[in-house]
Structure formats: C-alpha cells, structure tokens
Amino acid sequence: MDWEDRLDDWELELELGAKLDGSEWVPLERAAAETGVSRAALRTWYRTGQIASRLVDGPHGPQRLVPLEVVVARAEASPRLRKTAERRLGDEAQLEILRHRVDQLEFRLASLEQRLRPDHLGQDHLGQDRLGERRPAERGPEDHDAK
C-alpha cells in the first residue's frame, strides 16, 4: 500500500467515523486553526477529560482526533478564549476601518491628481504654465501696476 492509498483510507475512516458519531472528528491542528484554541490547551482539555479524544492511525503515524463541535462549545465557554476572540474581532474591525480610510484617501488622491493633470495647452487648471508662471491674458491688477 503506497502513501496516497493510506492517506485516502485514513480520510475515508475519518468521514465514516464522523457520520457514525454524529459529529466531525478532526486532528488537533485543524481544531486549533478553526477555533483559535492552542494545541497545548486542546491536549490539556482531553487529558483532563473536558473533551473527548481518540487516537487513530494517520498517514504519518498515530493521530489524535477531537470532536470539533465539542471543542467549539468548550472554547466559547472559556472567558480567556472569549477575550482573545473579542480582541481579534476588535483588531479585524479596526483593520476594516483602516482599509475603508485608505480607500477614501486613494479616491481623494486620484481626484486631486486628475484636477492637477496638465491640459493639452501645457497649462494646468490654475492657469499656470508648467514653469509656474501665469498666462499673460490672466494677469491680475497687481501685475498691471508692476509694469
């Protein structure tokens, strides 16, 4: 049996076990990734009987599985993990606000760049040529006095 067959058999066994038990049993790494609970905390929880676990043959040797729904429920009951999740959500909210602000600034910058873009006569929208001098036709009264 090659490695791919063993991996396929293992995944099939996981799916079958989940169907029989009514909940999805996942490796510690996946449970940690989906719930934000560290693998060390998961190990403590199953060693102290707070969550169920089982040891199955995996593609790389024995693999510890835990029921994902039970881990989610236990994580939600933990005040420490709740604070961590709230902090993460707060960080994500701040990030979204900053993204929105960056979008607004990019829009304003594009608008300013468009207004400052030189027209086809080599003059900008303020009536100045590219050297910053005013056009003769638009001299103000102070310019006439200087002559």
Buried (B, 14 or more C-beta within 10 A) or exposed (E): EEEEEBEEEBEEBBEEBBEEEEBBBBBBEBBBEEBEBEBEBBBEBBEEEBBBBEEBEBBEEEBBBBBBEBBBEBBEEBEEBEEBBEEEEEEEEEEEEEEEEEEEEEEEEEEEEEEEEEEEEEBBEEEBEEEEEBEEEEEEEEEEEEE
